[in-house]
Amino acid sequence: MSIKTATLNGVATIEIARPEKKNALTIAMYEAMTQALRAAAADTTVRAVLLTGQPGVFTSGNDIEDFMARPPGQGGSSVEDSAVLQFMRALLDIDKPVVAAVTGAAVGIGTTLLLHCDLVYVSDEARLVMPFVALGLVPEFASSLLVPQLVGHVKAAEKLLLGDPFTPEQAVEYGFANAVLPAGEVLNHARRVAERFNQLPPGAVQGAKRLLRAPQRAEVLATIHTEGELFAQRLRSPEAMEAFQAFFQKRKPDFSKF
């Protein structure tokens, strides 16, 4: 199983566990994470969710081969019904606090999902990058809305148009994360933070989280929808096909003909 789940001491842990593929996310993994988030939301013994990866890698983003086998919006189906969008909604909808332990590289959705967690701790070995445009795609998970709000337009252009990576320290500076910790300590620290919610009144915690998210919720949902529609179109574009072929052939893509 590429997604491991466990509940201990009030914390539901969702662990991305596919290290042989750098924790690349498949459709089945998105479905498993969605189910885990919904189960945690419904379980009255769960006070917080902990999302983590493997030593040295949080997630390398989508498994391109698997993703292209069943792309969002395929065969006339709704983009909103896709496994990726269902995961996004589950993470947005859960009222319980979500704590992320970024154990290493966080690529694509590995970075953008952090925008929807409540507390984020990054390893000093982490490297965050959103290379959507380089793959012929567009930003997702409301990153086109939220990243400029965090860092300003020009910095957002570096990260979303050029796809420049950023360091763990920059992740804290930009507001993606709370703190940087040594690689061997980040998971245990995040777990201790998640367990602190056992000492707090759950109704108040959940109400406070809803209030924190409420002012932008409609705009975030609308942005995710708009991004998702364009993302699905871009997946079928000649530019994306060239980028994916270059990835599999281990060469640089050639966009000079477009």
ROPAMAR-864258 format. One line per field, with one value per residue: residue number from 1; x, y, z of N, C-alpha, C in turn. Coordinates in pm, 1 decimal, m for minus. Layout:
ROPAMAR-864258
k: NUM:... $
nc1: X:... $
nc2: Y:... $
nc3: Z:... $
cac1: X:... $
cac2: Y:... $
cac3: Z:... $
cc1: X:... $
cc2: Y:... $
cc3: Z:... $
END
This chain:
ROPAMAR-864258
k: 1:2:3:4:5:6:7:8:9:10:11:12:13:14:15:16:17:18:19:20:21:22:23:24:25:26:27:28:29:30:31:32:33:34:35:36:37:38:39:40:41:42:43:44:45:46:47:48:49:50:51:52:53:54:55:56:57:58:59:60:61:62:63:64:65:66:67:68:69:70:71:72:73:74:75:76:77:78:79:80:81:82:83:84:85:86:87:88:89:90:91:92:93:94:95:96:97:98:99:100:101:102:103:104:105:106:107:108:109:110:111:112:113:114:115:116:117:118:119:120:121:122:123:124:125:126:127:128:129:130:131:132:133:134:135:136:137:138:139:140:141:142:143:144:145:146:147:148:149:150:151:152:153:154:155:156:157:158:159:160:161:162:163:164:165:166:167:168:169:170:171:172:173:174:175:176:177:178:179:180:181:182:183:184:185:186:187:188:189:190:191:192:193:194:195:196:197:198:199:200:201:202:203:204:205:206:207:208:209:210:211:212:213:214:215:216:217:218:219:220:221:222:223:224:225:226:227:228:229:230:231:232:233:234:235:236:237:238:239:240:241:242:243:244:245:246:247:248:249:250:251:252:253:254:255:256:257:258 $
nc1: 85.1:59.1:m19.5:m17.9:m204.2:m285.3:m415.7:m341.7:m329.8:m514.7:m439.1:m464.7:m272.0:m153.7:39.9:253.5:382.1:572.5:849.2:1022.1:946.1:986.3:776.3:579.9:254.3:m25.7:m346.6:m489.1:m365.2:m438.8:m712.4:m707.9:m602.1:m803.9:m1017.5:m905.7:m889.3:m1161.8:m1250.9:m1110.1:m1227.6:m1480.2:m1440.9:m1476.7:m1281.0:m1052.8:m844.4:m669.1:m499.7:m216.8:1.7:240.0:558.2:821.0:1154.7:1363.9:1199.5:897.4:676.7:707.3:523.4:271.5:242.3:338.2:293.4:83.5:m103.5:m156.2:m281.6:m535.2:m648.9:m780.0:m1114.7:m1137.1:m1292.2:m1531.4:m1606.9:m1657.3:m1425.1:m1436.1:m1505.6:m1280.9:m1010.8:m803.0:m916.0:m1115.4:m960.4:m847.8:m1081.0:m1149.2:m937.8:m974.6:m1225.3:m1212.5:m1259.9:m1098.8:m772.3:m492.0:m173.6:138.2:426.9:700.8:911.2:1114.6:1189.5:938.5:725.4:537.1:204.9:283.2:389.8:182.4:m33.9:35.0:m48.6:m301.2:m291.0:m277.3:m70.3:270.4:571.2:903.3:1164.3:1519.5:1631.1:1453.2:1314.1:1134.1:914.8:732.1:668.8:486.6:441.0:669.5:609.5:421.5:180.5:m56.0:m77.2:m221.3:m464.9:m549.8:m320.6:m250.6:m392.6:m332.6:m50.5:57.2:m64.1:72.7:346.9:368.1:339.4:570.4:754.1:592.4:573.6:832.5:822.8:596.7:579.2:846.2:919.5:1106.8:1284.4:1247.9:1403.8:1398.9:1418.0:1329.5:1068.5:958.8:999.9:835.4:584.5:480.0:540.2:585.2:824.9:1170.9:1327.6:1578.3:1634.7:1595.7:1424.7:1189.7:944.7:872.3:850.3:636.3:437.2:418.9:319.4:70.7:m49.5:m96.7:m348.5:m513.4:m544.7:m703.0:m1027.2:m1230.6:m1451.1:m1419.7:m1171.6:m1228.6:m1426.6:m1280.2:m1096.0:m1266.4:m1349.0:m1106.1:m1060.7:m1286.4:m1322.8:m1204.9:m1297.9:m1495.5:m1376.3:m1138.2:m1239.1:m1361.7:m1137.4:m988.7:m1160.0:m1153.0:m878.0:m857.0:m1013.1:m866.1:m621.4:m684.7:m737.5:m483.6:m335.8:m382.9:m254.2:m19.9:220.1:236.4:248.3:495.9:659.8:611.3:696.3:965.8:1037.8:1009.6:1194.0:1421.4:1540.2:1591.0:1302.9:1180.2:1061.5:1067.9:928.7:674.2 $
nc2: m120.3:219.1:438.0:489.0:455.6:549.5:571.5:726.0:820.9:1034.4:1142.8:1126.1:975.9:1024.3:879.0:916.8:669.1:562.0:522.1:415.8:529.6:791.2:887.4:957.0:1047.9:850.2:791.9:609.7:653.8:917.7:872.4:708.0:884.5:1074.7:922.7:867.1:1122.7:1189.7:989.4:1056.2:1301.7:1220.9:1067.0:1077.0:1047.7:1148.2:1423.6:1573.2:1582.7:1432.3:1478.6:1327.2:1219.9:1020.0:958.1:1203.6:1258.3:1417.7:1438.9:1372.7:1480.4:1441.5:1111.9:1085.3:904.1:739.9:937.2:1039.8:825.9:829.7:1106.5:1413.1:1496.3:1325.9:1152.8:1294.2:1313.8:1494.8:1739.0:1803.4:1567.9:1415.2:1221.1:1374.0:1630.6:1561.0:1488.4:1739.8:1878.9:1731.4:1791.0:2063.3:2067.9:1947.9:2010.0:1971.7:2034.9:2024.9:1902.5:1928.4:1739.9:1800.5:1606.7:1609.4:1655.8:1844.6:1853.8:2022.2:1952.3:1868.1:2090.4:2284.6:2181.1:2238.9:2492.4:2464.0:2334.2:2357.4:2387.7:2374.4:2202.3:2191.2:1987.8:2034.2:1940.3:1974.9:2064.4:2282.9:2313.6:2432.7:2324.7:2365.5:2514.9:2453.0:2198.1:2233.0:2297.7:2449.4:2640.0:2486.1:2391.5:2633.1:2783.2:2986.6:3197.4:3209.7:3203.8:3450.8:3622.4:3557.8:3609.6:3821.7:3959.4:3953.1:3775.8:3552.1:3508.9:3421.1:3172.5:3040.4:3092.3:3077.5:2858.4:2841.3:2683.6:2678.5:2722.8:2550.5:2747.3:2973.5:2889.5:2922.7:3198.3:3295.9:3222.7:2969.6:2775.1:2688.5:2639.5:2537.0:2226.4:1988.6:1707.0:1456.8:1514.7:1639.5:1500.4:1388.8:1623.3:1751.0:1566.6:1592.1:1852.7:1814.3:1646.8:1821.9:1921.1:1749.1:1850.2:2067.0:2226.1:2058.3:2151.6:2429.0:2456.2:2360.5:2540.0:2778.2:2724.5:2711.3:2978.1:3105.8:3019.4:3094.0:3363.1:3354.0:3128.0:3081.4:3209.0:3064.5:2808.8:2870.7:2944.6:2707.0:2553.3:2694.8:2680.0:2400.4:2331.8:2455.2:2330.2:2064.3:2097.6:2178.2:1947.9:1798.7:1932.2:2008.2:2114.0:2014.1:1741.6:1725.2:1798.7:1586.1:1364.1:1427.3:1406.7:1129.5:1036.0:1131.0:1380.5:1727.0:1926.4:2052.8:2347.2:2517.6:2497.7:2578.9 $
nc3: 0.0:m88.9:51.6:387.6:684.4:1019.0:1348.2:1644.0:1977.1:1942.9:1698.9:1356.6:1126.6:802.3:576.1:308.7:122.0:m83.4:m154.8:m347.2:m583.1:m535.1:m385.5:m568.8:m671.7:m733.7:m896.6:m738.8:m494.1:m435.8:m403.4:m177.4:15.0:20.9:125.0:375.2:491.0:505.6:675.3:907.6:961.5:1036.7:1261.6:1598.3:1788.0:1682.5:1690.3:1541.7:1221.9:1078.5:821.3:623.4:473.2:338.8:468.2:340.0:122.1:58.5:m133.3:m480.8:m644.8:m901.1:m1036.2:m1347.2:m1561.7:m1464.8:m1415.2:m1669.9:m1781.9:m1681.4:m1705.4:m1555.7:m1638.9:m1851.4:m2123.8:m2122.2:m1858.5:m1550.6:m1441.3:m1176.6:m1057.6:m1056.6:m913.2:m806.7:m768.5:m586.9:m367.9:m310.9:m233.9:m4.9:167.2:191.1:313.5:567.1:905.9:1121.6:1258.7:1037.5:1027.0:875.0:803.0:636.6:488.9:306.2:m38.4:m202.8:m449.4:m698.8:m642.3:m397.1:m280.2:m315.2:m169.3:87.2:132.7:226.7:461.1:820.8:1004.6:941.2:912.4:811.2:683.4:709.9:485.9:286.8:m31.2:m214.8:m488.5:m771.7:m1057.8:m1274.6:m1518.4:m1668.0:m1740.6:m1927.8:m1820.2:m1587.9:m1279.5:m977.5:m721.1:m607.5:m601.3:m775.1:m677.5:m398.8:m361.4:m475.0:m287.3:m56.4:m115.1:m290.3:m625.3:m798.1:m681.4:m677.8:m951.3:m1005.3:m878.5:m984.7:m1262.9:m1367.1:m1221.8:m1018.0:m756.0:m393.6:m72.6:250.6:448.8:310.6:268.1:521.7:552.5:345.8:430.2:391.9:573.5:923.4:1066.3:1035.1:1074.1:1188.0:973.2:1094.8:1300.1:1228.0:1182.7:1435.2:1582.3:1450.1:1509.0:1788.1:1802.9:1677.6:1866.7:2071.6:2036.3:2166.0:2415.8:2393.6:2352.8:2128.5:1974.9:1980.9:1857.4:1597.8:1520.7:1522.8:1321.0:1098.6:1089.3:1034.2:775.0:636.8:515.6:258.9:140.5:m65.3:m282.9:m306.2:m373.0:m618.5:m765.3:m768.8:m925.5:m1172.8:m1232.4:m1247.7:m1473.5:m1680.2:m1642.3:m1708.4:m1981.1:m2066.2:m2022.2:m2246.7:m2441.1:m2711.2:m2610.9:m2346.3:m2408.1:m2534.7:m2317.4:m2138.7:m2290.2:m2314.7:m2048.3:m1998.7:m2179.3:m2079.5:m2147.5:m2241.4:m2286.6:m2601.4:m2684.6:m2893.9:m3131.2:m3089.8 $
cac1: 0.0:140.7:m64.4:m34.8:m282.3:m290.2:m464.9:m279.5:m332.7:m594.2:m383.0:m476.8:m155.7:m159.5:180.0:279.5:484.8:612.6:983.7:1088.6:905.6:997.3:642.7:493.1:115.3:m113.2:m488.9:m528.7:m314.6:m529.3:m837.3:m682.4:m588.2:m937.9:m1089.6:m845.9:m930.0:m1303.7:m1263.1:m1061.9:m1328.0:m1597.2:m1400.9:m1478.4:m1159.3:m943.2:m840.2:m586.9:m446.4:m75.1:32.7:385.4:611.7:930.5:1280.7:1423.8:1101.6:757.1:621.9:758.7:409.7:194.2:303.2:293.6:240.9:m46.8:m192.2:m196.7:m369.4:m671.2:m642.5:m906.7:m1199.7:m1129.7:m1415.3:m1649.1:m1634.5:m1632.6:m1298.2:m1465.4:m1519.3:m1152.1:m953.6:m722.4:m1006.7:m1181.4:m862.6:m841.8:m1200.3:m1144.0:m843.8:m1038.8:m1347.8:m1194.4:m1255.8:m994.6:m643.3:m402.1:m33.0:221.4:570.1:760.1:1031.3:1213.8:1143.3:794.0:715.7:401.5:101.4:351.6:402.4:57.1:m124.2:74.1:m127.2:m429.8:m267.3:m285.6:62.5:362.1:710.3:981.4:1297.6:1627.2:1666.3:1341.2:1325.7:997.0:913.3:603.2:714.3:372.4:457.8:773.4:545.7:315.0:56.5:m81.9:m87.1:m342.2:m496.1:m562.2:m189.4:m246.0:m453.0:m274.9:93.2:79.5:m103.4:177.1:481.4:365.2:331.9:697.6:806.7:504.8:612.3:952.1:790.3:490.5:607.1:978.7:934.0:1225.7:1264.7:1286.7:1464.3:1315.2:1417.9:1239.7:931.6:915.5:996.3:723.8:458.1:435.4:573.6:607.1:961.8:1261.8:1386.6:1666.5:1560.2:1559.6:1337.4:1071.1:822.5:837.5:805.7:501.0:346.0:397.2:229.3:m63.6:m102.5:m138.9:m492.3:m584.1:m564.1:m785.2:m1167.2:m1238.2:m1548.8:m1360.8:m1066.4:m1289.0:m1493.2:m1176.7:m1041.5:m1364.7:m1343.5:m981.5:m1067.9:m1412.6:m1325.2:m1161.7:m1336.1:m1563.1:m1278.8:m1048.1:m1311.2:m1378.9:m1006.4:m957.1:m1241.4:m1099.4:m747.7:m877.3:m1060.3:m755.6:m521.9:m728.9:m714.7:m339.3:m284.6:m397.8:m188.8:108.1:330.2:243.4:292.7:640.8:722.0:602.7:784.7:1103.0:1057.4:1029.1:1314.4:1533.5:1602.3:1528.3:1196.3:1204.8:940.0:1095.6:835.2:539.5 $
cac2: 0.0:339.5:531.3:421.1:534.2:498.7:667.8:703.1:935.4:1144.0:1193.9:1039.5:997.0:983.9:872.0:884.2:565.5:501.4:579.3:366.7:622.0:924.8:923.1:1009.0:1020.3:789.5:812.7:528.1:719.1:1030.4:817.0:661.3:1001.7:1132.7:837.2:884.0:1253.3:1184.7:904.9:1134.9:1404.0:1157.5:994.5:1170.9:1032.2:1217.3:1567.6:1638.5:1497.5:1452.1:1438.5:1317.4:1136.8:932.0:1030.6:1258.1:1297.1:1433.9:1378.7:1429.8:1525.8:1339.5:1008.8:1132.7:793.3:703.2:1052.0:1052.7:714.1:870.6:1249.6:1476.6:1537.5:1230.5:1087.8:1373.9:1320.5:1625.1:1758.6:1806.7:1430.1:1347.1:1184.8:1485.5:1735.2:1507.9:1504.2:1882.1:1914.7:1668.5:1867.8:2191.9:2054.0:1896.7:2115.9:1942.6:2087.9:1938.4:1935.2:1863.4:1722.0:1793.1:1529.9:1623.3:1723.2:1865.3:1900.0:2041.6:1949.3:1852.3:2225.6:2360.0:2132.5:2300.3:2615.6:2428.9:2277.5:2460.8:2401.5:2306.6:2196.3:2141.4:1936.3:2116.3:1881.3:1994.6:2152.0:2303.6:2365.4:2421.4:2330.8:2340.4:2574.5:2377.4:2076.1:2270.7:2302.9:2573.4:2615.7:2422.3:2396.7:2775.1:2845.8:3111.5:3297.7:3217.6:3232.7:3595.7:3686.5:3534.8:3657.9:3929.4:3912.5:3926.4:3650.9:3444.9:3482.6:3336.0:3036.4:2977.9:3103.0:3020.8:2732.9:2841.9:2617.8:2756.7:2648.5:2543.4:2878.1:3060.1:2843.9:2991.0:3342.0:3326.5:3190.4:2834.2:2684.1:2748.2:2627.8:2437.9:2140.0:1885.0:1601.5:1348.5:1563.1:1710.0:1422.1:1381.0:1756.3:1772.4:1480.6:1654.3:1966.3:1760.0:1592.1:1932.1:1944.5:1666.7:1929.5:2182.9:2190.4:2033.2:2237.9:2562.3:2445.4:2348.3:2666.8:2877.0:2693.9:2753.8:3123.9:3143.5:2986.9:3138.3:3482.1:3328.1:2993.6:3082.7:3247.7:2950.4:2705.7:2916.4:2941.1:2566.1:2510.7:2757.1:2617.0:2260.4:2325.4:2488.2:2224.6:1949.3:2132.6:2181.7:1810.3:1745.8:2024.7:1963.4:2153.4:1916.4:1615.0:1736.7:1797.9:1451.5:1276.7:1460.1:1350.9:985.0:1011.0:1188.2:1487.1:1856.3:1949.9:2153.4:2425.1:2618.4:2483.6:2624.2 $
cac3: 0.0:m101.9:154.3:515.4:779.3:1156.1:1445.7:1774.1:2068.5:1889.0:1574.2:1239.2:1040.5:661.1:534.9:168.7:139.2:m210.8:m170.2:m468.6:m688.5:m475.6:m336.5:m675.2:m636.7:m833.0:m874.7:m623.2:m372.0:m408.9:m351.9:m40.3:103.1:35.4:219.8:507.8:543.2:539.7:793.9:1021.3:990.0:1098.3:1383.0:1711.3:1869.2:1614.7:1717.0:1440.0:1115.8:1049.4:684.0:613.2:366.1:375.3:486.1:218.0:20.5:96.3:m254.9:m605.6:m723.7:m971.0:m1120.2:m1478.4:m1642.6:m1410.2:m1428.6:m1809.4:m1815.9:m1644.0:m1675.0:m1518.4:m1749.5:m1961.5:m2167.9:m2091.2:m1715.5:m1491.0:m1370.7:m1033.2:m1010.0:m1063.5:m783.4:m755.6:m718.9:m468.0:m258.9:m277.4:m158.0:127.6:249.6:218.3:391.6:701.8:1006.7:1220.2:1213.4:961.6:1048.7:774.1:825.9:503.5:521.6:200.2:m159.5:m218.5:m587.6:m750.2:m538.9:m269.8:m224.7:m311.1:m63.9:214.5:146.7:285.1:594.1:924.4:1063.1:850.1:958.1:698.5:707.4:654.4:356.5:194.3:m149.4:m260.3:m625.1:m841.4:m1197.3:m1362.3:m1650.8:m1737.6:m1790.2:m2019.8:m1743.3:m1514.4:m1134.6:m926.9:m577.7:m573.8:m584.5:m851.6:m590.0:m264.8:m360.7:m483.4:m162.0:43.3:m146.6:m387.7:m763.9:m865.0:m625.7:m726.3:m1089.9:m998.3:m834.5:m1064.0:m1405.8:m1392.3:m1150.0:m932.7:m626.0:m277.2:36.8:371.5:515.8:233.7:292.7:644.4:523.2:257.3:494.4:361.4:683.2:1055.4:1114.5:977.3:1175.7:1133.7:904.1:1185.2:1407.3:1179.7:1199.3:1577.3:1625.2:1396.8:1585.4:1919.7:1781.6:1651.7:1991.6:2158.9:2020.2:2263.7:2537.0:2360.2:2325.1:1984.2:1908.8:1965.5:1755.7:1465.7:1489.7:1492.2:1187.6:998.9:1081.3:967.8:633.2:576.9:429.3:121.7:96.8:m194.8:m385.1:m323.0:m447.6:m756.0:m830.4:m793.0:m1039.6:m1294.4:m1257.6:m1285.4:m1611.7:m1769.7:m1623.7:m1787.2:m2121.1:m2091.7:m2024.8:m2381.9:m2532.9:m2767.7:m2521.3:m2237.6:m2464.4:m2552.9:m2184.9:m2081.1:m2367.5:m2275.8:m1913.8:m2008.9:m2259.0:m2002.7:m2225.5:m2224.0:m2384.8:m2704.6:m2707.0:m2997.9:m3244.1:m3051.8 $
cc1: 88.1:97.5:m87.2:m112.2:m279.5:m343.7:m410.1:m283.8:m399.6:m545.4:m397.9:m362.0:m183.2:m17.4:189.5:401.1:510.8:755.2:1054.8:1054.7:905.3:860.8:556.8:350.9:36.9:m259.4:m535.5:m481.9:m398.6:m660.1:m820.8:m668.9:m722.2:m1019.3:m1036.8:m886.2:m1076.9:m1327.5:m1218.2:m1162.9:m1445.8:m1566.6:m1389.4:m1356.2:m1040.3:m953.3:m759.1:m540.5:m300.5:m47.3:183.8:425.3:717.9:1056.5:1338.8:1326.3:961.7:672.9:681.8:646.3:340.3:284.2:252.1:231.7:101.1:m148.3:m244.3:m286.1:m514.8:m672.1:m777.6:m984.7:m1199.3:m1267.6:m1542.1:m1684.1:m1597.0:m1495.8:m1320.6:m1475.8:m1386.8:m1097.0:m874.0:m811.3:m1081.2:m1088.5:m854.6:m961.8:m1196.8:m1050.7:m901.6:m1152.9:m1324.4:m1178.3:m1146.6:m860.1:m559.3:m259.8:48.8:365.2:633.8:900.0:1141.0:1153.2:990.9:772.5:569.6:299.2:161.4:377.5:267.3:m38.3:m90.4:m3.2:m259.1:m415.4:m264.9:m152.3:157.1:504.6:792.8:1118.5:1402.4:1680.3:1558.9:1379.0:1186.4:999.3:776.8:627.9:604.2:396.5:562.3:720.6:431.4:180.3:38.4:m88.8:m220.8:m356.0:m497.2:m428.6:m178.0:m308.7:m369.5:m126.2:120.9:38.8:5.4:305.2:484.1:376.9:467.8:763.2:722.2:538.5:738.2:915.2:691.2:512.8:741.5:999.0:1058.0:1196.4:1294.7:1324.7:1367.6:1306.4:1327.3:1094.1:875.3:901.2:872.7:587.6:399.7:449.6:597.6:753.5:1037.9:1323.3:1483.9:1584.2:1512.4:1459.5:1201.9:943.0:779.5:788.9:662.7:399.2:317.1:303.7:86.8:m127.4:m144.3:m288.4:m575.5:m618.3:m654.6:m928.1:m1189.7:m1337.1:m1494.1:m1252.4:m1127.2:m1361.0:m1393.5:m1116.3:m1138.6:m1361.0:m1218.3:m991.1:m1186.1:m1401.1:m1289.1:m1215.0:m1400.4:m1465.8:m1179.9:m1114.5:m1328.6:m1247.1:m965.3:m1034.2:m1183.8:m965.3:m765.5:m922.5:m946.7:m645.3:m557.0:m710.3:m566.5:m279.0:m288.1:m325.5:m59.5:227.3:346.6:293.3:444.0:713.0:722.8:693.5:930.0:1135.0:1087.7:1156.7:1439.5:1614.2:1533.3:1416.7:1235.3:1073.9:957.3:995.8:696.4:530.0 $
cc2: 124.5:452.8:450.6:512.7:467.2:608.8:631.3:831.6:1057.3:1200.1:1089.5:1071.7:942.8:992.7:832.6:791.6:492.3:547.8:534.8:452.2:766.0:978.8:991.7:959.0:964.9:822.6:734.6:590.1:840.5:980.3:770.3:778.1:1070.1:1053.7:855.7:1017.5:1252.1:1098.3:979.9:1241.6:1345.6:1090.6:1091.3:1156.7:1105.7:1366.9:1644.1:1534.6:1533.6:1395.2:1439.1:1228.1:1043.1:1013.9:1075.0:1298.9:1305.6:1376.1:1450.2:1475.5:1410.9:1237.8:1033.5:1021.0:752.5:814.4:1063.3:937.7:746.7:1019.2:1305.9:1519.4:1443.4:1173.2:1162.7:1381.1:1457.9:1628.7:1752.8:1666.2:1354.5:1321.3:1299.0:1593.9:1687.9:1516.5:1650.2:1923.4:1855.2:1744.7:2004.6:2178.8:2012.3:2011.8:2093.9:1991.7:1982.3:1989.9:1859.2:1857.6:1698.9:1734.7:1540.0:1695.3:1728.2:1931.8:1914.7:2045.6:1922.2:1984.5:2293.2:2309.3:2193.9:2429.4:2590.7:2349.5:2391.4:2488.7:2316.5:2316.6:2128.1:2095.5:2031.5:2058.3:1906.4:2088.4:2162.1:2365.7:2338.7:2434.4:2312.7:2390.8:2497.7:2246.5:2106.1:2286.3:2439.6:2540.6:2555.0:2444.8:2540.1:2843.6:2975.8:3227.0:3318.9:3251.4:3382.2:3669.8:3672.7:3611.3:3778.3:3876.0:3872.8:3798.9:3532.3:3409.3:3397.2:3190.8:2965.8:2987.6:3039.9:2886.2:2726.5:2771.7:2713.4:2666.5:2637.0:2677.7:2976.9:3019.9:2909.2:3140.3:3380.0:3294.3:3056.4:2741.3:2761.2:2749.5:2523.0:2357.9:2041.7:1768.8:1492.2:1386.3:1613.2:1631.2:1415.6:1515.3:1781.7:1687.8:1540.7:1774.3:1916.8:1708.6:1701.4:1958.2:1853.0:1744.9:2050.3:2139.7:2175.5:2121.9:2376.9:2562.4:2443.8:2476.0:2774.3:2852.6:2737.7:2905.1:3171.1:3124.7:3053.5:3257.5:3455.2:3197.0:2993.1:3114.8:3134.2:2841.4:2744.7:2910.0:2798.2:2515.0:2565.6:2695.8:2474.2:2244.9:2352.5:2382.8:2103.0:1975.1:2125.5:2041.5:1751.3:1832.2:1965.8:1999.5:2053.3:1781.8:1614.5:1730.2:1657.9:1353.3:1300.8:1402.7:1202.1:949.7:1068.7:1288.6:1618.7:1872.8:2059.8:2224.9:2526.9:2612.8:2536.3:2774.9 $
cc3: 0.0:m10.0:281.5:609.4:916.2:1244.2:1582.0:1854.1:2005.2:1757.3:1463.7:1145.0:901.4:608.0:388.1:167.1:8.8:m244.1:m296.6:m590.4:m637.1:m432.2:m442.4:m652.7:m754.6:m801.9:m751.6:m492.9:m335.7:m348.4:m207.2:56.3:125.0:137.0:361.9:570.6:585.8:663.5:917.9:1061.0:1066.4:1232.0:1500.1:1801.0:1807.9:1640.6:1612.3:1339.9:1094.5:910.8:666.2:496.7:419.0:399.4:351.8:110.4:81.9:m17.1:m375.2:m696.7:m793.6:m1040.9:m1262.0:m1561.3:m1596.2:m1433.5:m1572.0:m1854.6:m1785.2:m1609.2:m1634.5:m1642.2:m1867.5:m1995.5:m2133.7:m1944.0:m1661.2:m1423.3:m1220.3:m974.4:m1008.0:m924.2:m722.8:m696.1:m595.1:m346.5:m215.3:m193.1:m17.8:220.2:284.6:319.2:536.3:801.2:1111.0:1168.7:1143.6:978.7:945.6:821.1:690.5:518.3:415.7:82.7:m166.3:m353.1:m627.0:m639.3:m401.3:m200.5:m211.7:m203.6:71.3:240.2:218.3:414.7:695.7:991.9:979.7:904.1:850.2:744.8:649.5:523.5:250.7:79.9:m208.0:m399.0:m688.6:m991.9:m1300.8:m1504.3:m1731.5:m1795.0:m1887.5:m1952.9:m1678.3:m1365.0:m1095.2:m776.8:m524.3:m552.4:m662.7:m774.5:m463.8:m262.9:m379.1:m356.4:m55.8:12.5:m239.9:m529.0:m819.5:m812.1:m671.5:m870.3:m1096.1:m971.2:m926.1:m1215.0:m1440.8:m1324.4:m1063.6:m800.9:m512.6:m161.3:154.2:443.4:443.3:252.0:418.6:618.9:442.3:318.5:455.3:481.7:811.7:1096.1:1034.2:1090.8:1110.6:1079.1:998.2:1292.0:1359.2:1204.2:1344.8:1629.1:1577.0:1472.1:1722.9:1909.0:1760.0:1779.7:2089.9:2149.1:2109.0:2390.4:2513.5:2329.0:2174.9:1911.2:1883.9:1858.3:1616.0:1424.6:1452.2:1354.7:1079.0:980.5:1008.0:816.7:561.5:481.7:283.5:64.6:m41.8:m307.3:m412.0:m405.9:m594.5:m832.6:m862.0:m914.1:m1170.6:m1331.7:m1309.6:m1428.7:m1709.8:m1761.7:m1709.6:m1936.6:m2155.7:m2096.2:m2165.1:m2485.4:m2589.3:m2678.3:m2407.2:m2289.5:m2485.5:m2417.9:m2125.3:m2156.7:m2331.4:m2137.9:m1921.8:m2085.4:m2195.0:m2086.4:m2194.3:m2327.1:m2481.9:m2735.1:m2818.9:m3113.1:m3212.6:m3060.5 $
END
